Amino acid sequence: MGHVRIRKGSTRGGYLLPDMDYRACQAVRANDQVFLTGATGLTLGGGFVGKGDPAAQADNAMRVIRALLEEAGARMEDICKVTTYMTDHAYRKEVYPVLAEHLRGVNPVSTGLAIPGLARPELDFEIDAFAVIPRDGGEHRRIRTFNVRDETDPSLPGLDYGLSRAVRANDLVFLQGQTGRTLDGGFVGEGDPAAQADNAMRVARALLEEAGARMEDICKVITYVKDAAHRAEVYPVLAEHLRGVRPVSTGLVVEEFGRAEVDFEIDVFAVVGGGV
């Protein structure tokens, strides 16, 4: 099937870029994948809700995601990965309970970032959701599911939020953002971004193998560091682990991660059977 572009329009006269004719759409269905616009407090009708209230923005964002997925012929249960962006790390305690409620039973993989700003000052929260429609009415494989309430995160005490370390959706593999966190719940490399990157890639390899994939199946990586100077430390490590793979890459500097000890995080996207 050709791509289906849903809710096509222009930014002219809208909320974000009212003086610019930037033509886009709210969702694209491409075969089994559904790509969504980053969801915020902006409503499908063109308004904005939740000024000064990150939780209300998150609630609106998840309602928009549900509506767009349904228009694309998908379900919330088809979500594989979410990436959240907040302008203040402290908003996590307001936003994550909202996400947990909307994503109850879904168990996506997740990456959470604190960044200096979004498209407008009143935007405190944005979320990217990646969805894949299962073939033949099946279900995605969710690998190493866990609950945030068992993670002893002091900023999210007792939060009932189910997530996964990896999701295999048809031939696609999505991984949780990888850091210095080990598969047994420990952390290596505090104060050492290179050690965190080495652990992240070892965990990525292990999770890919559990999903039936190989390092050679990696197509794209997105790396995040808290200090641009850390690039000189982490990229030689990535180069060694990705020798011969040649993925496409995006590198970003962010303000904070989910935990204070994290200096490095990487998102890995793979397609099984691609090889090199």
N, C-alpha and C positions, 0 to 999 in steps of 0.2 A: 504494500500500500504506500501511497505518497504521504508526505508529511501533512499533518492536519494542524493548522495554526488557528488557535482558539482565542476569541475576543480580540481581534485585530483592531488597531486604532493608532492614534497619534497623541503625542504629549501636548500638542497645541491646545491651550485653554484648560489643561488639566492641573493637577496639584503640584507636581514636581518641576516640570519644565514648560510652563504655560506659554512662553514666547517662542518655543522651538517646535518645529515639525519633525519630531523623531518618531518614526513609525516602528511599532513593535507589536507584540501580542502578549497575552497573559499566560499562555501555555502552548506547548508544541508536543503532539504525539508523533513519534517517529518509530514505526514498527512496534516493538514491545516496550519502548522507553517513553516516559513522560517527563518533559522538562518544564519546570514552573518558574515564573518570575519570582524574584526574592519577595517574600511576603512580610508585611509590616502592619502598621496601624491603618494603612490605606485600604479603603473598602472597595469592593467591585463596582460600586456606584460612583466612585471618584472622590469620596469624602475622606476624612481622617478621624479616627477615634483613639482616645487614650493619651491625650497630651499630658505629660507629666506622670503617666501611669504605665510603666513597662508591661505589667501583667495584662492590662486591657489591650495593649498593642499585640501582645503574644496571642491572646485569645482571638482577636480579630484575624490575625495572620493564619491561625490554624483553621478557622472557619472558611477563610478564603481558599486555603489549600484543599480542604475537603470539597468545596464547590467546584474548583477547577479540575480536580482529579475525576470527579463524577462526570463533568462535561467531556473529559477525555476518554471516558469508558474505563476508568480505574477506580480503585478503592483506597481508603487509608491503609488497609492491610498490605497494599502493594508498595508502600514506602520502604525503601532500603536504607537510606542514609539521610540524616539531617545535619546541617551545619548552621550553628547559631552565632550571631554577631550581636554584641551588646556594647554600649558606649561606657558602661561602668561595670566592673566585675561584681560589685555589690548587688546588681540587678538579678543575679543568678537565683537568689533565694526567692525572688518574686516571680520570675519567669518559669523556672523549671517545674514547679507544681502544676502550672497551666499546661505545659507541654506533656507532662506525665499523664494528665487526665485525657487530653485529646489523643494521645498515642498509646493508651492502655491496651495491652495485648498485642501491640505491633512489634515491639522490640527491634527498632532500627539500630544501626550503628550511628555514632554521633561524634561530632567535633564541635567544641565550644571555644569561642574567641572573644576577647575584649579588644575593641579597636577605638581609635580616637574620634571617629565620627561617621555618620551615615549621610544620606543625600540631603537631609534638612535637619536643622538643630533639634526639632521636636521629635525626630525619630530616635528612639532609644534601643530598638530591637529590630532585627531582621532575621529571617530564616530561609535557607535554601533546602528544599526537599527533593530528593531523587527517587523516582518510582519506576518500577518495572512491572508490566502486566505478565503474570505467569502464563506459560504455555499450557494448553490442554487443561486449564482449570486447576492446575496444581498449586502448591504453596512454595514459597521461598524457603531455603534452608538457612536457618538462623543458628549460628555457631557460637558456642560458649555464652549463652544468655546469662545475664546477671541482673541484680537490682541495685540501684544507687544506694538504697538504705543499708546495704551490707558493705558499702565502700568506706565507711567511717570518714566521710567528708564533713569537716566541722561547719562548713558553710551551708550544707544541705542535710541537716540531721533528720533521720527517719523518713526521707523522701521515698515514696513508693513509685519508682520510675524504672521500668524494665527496658533494658538495652541488650545489644549483642556485641561481641568482639568482631564478628564478620557475618556477612550475608551473601549467600550465593543465590542469584536470581537469574534463572535460565543459564546463559553462559557468562554472565557478568558477576564479578566479585567486588564487593564494597568492604572496606576495612574501617574499623574505628580509628580515629586519629591516633597515631602511635607516638609515644614519648619514651621517657626513661622507665615507664611502668612495665614490670615484668608480668608474665602470664600467671604467676602465682600470687600477684598482688603486691609485690615489693617495688622498690624504686632504686634505680642505679644511676649514678652520675650527677648527684646534686652538686651544682657549681661547675659542672663539666659538660658543656653542650655536646662535645664530640662523643663522650661516653653515652649520653642519652640517645644520640643519633644511631650509634652502633647497636644499642639495645633495641631501638625502634625497628631497625631493619631486620634484626634477628627475629623479633616477634612477627613482623610482617611476613617473613618467609614461612614461619611456622603456621600462621593462620591461613596463608595461601595454600599450603600443602593440605591442611585440614579441609579446605574448600575444594580440593581436587585441582588446584592450579599450581603454577610454577612462577618463579621470579621472572622468567622469560615472557610470561603472559601479562606483565605490567605494561600498561599503555600510558598512564599519566601519573605524575606525582605533584603534590602541592606541598611545599615546605614553608613552615612558619618559624621565625625566630624572634626573640624579644629585643635583640640588638643586632644591627646590620654587621657589626664586627664579628659576630659568631659564624657568619658565612664561611670565613676562612678556616674555621675549625671543623664545621660539619660537612662541607661539600667534599673534601677528600674521603671522608667515611662513606658518604653516599656513592661516590664514584667507585669505590671498591666493591660495595655490595651490588651495585647495578652494572658492573663490568659486563659489556656485551649486550645489555638489554636495550639501551638507547630509548628510554621513554621520553615523552614530551614533559616539560616541567614548568611550574610557576613557583616563584619564591616571593614571600611577603614578610614584612616586619609588622608585628602586632604588639599591643601594649601588655597584655596578660593572657595567660592560659587558665584552665580550670583550677590549677593548684600553683602555689607560689614557687615551688621548687622546679617547675618545668620551664626550661629555656628553649626547647625545641619540640616541634610536632610535625608529623608528616601524614598527609592523606595519600592513600594508594588506591588506584583504580585499575582493575585487571579484567581481561576477557580471556576465558579459557580456550586454549587451542590455537591462539594466535601465533605464538612462537616468535622467532626473530627473522 
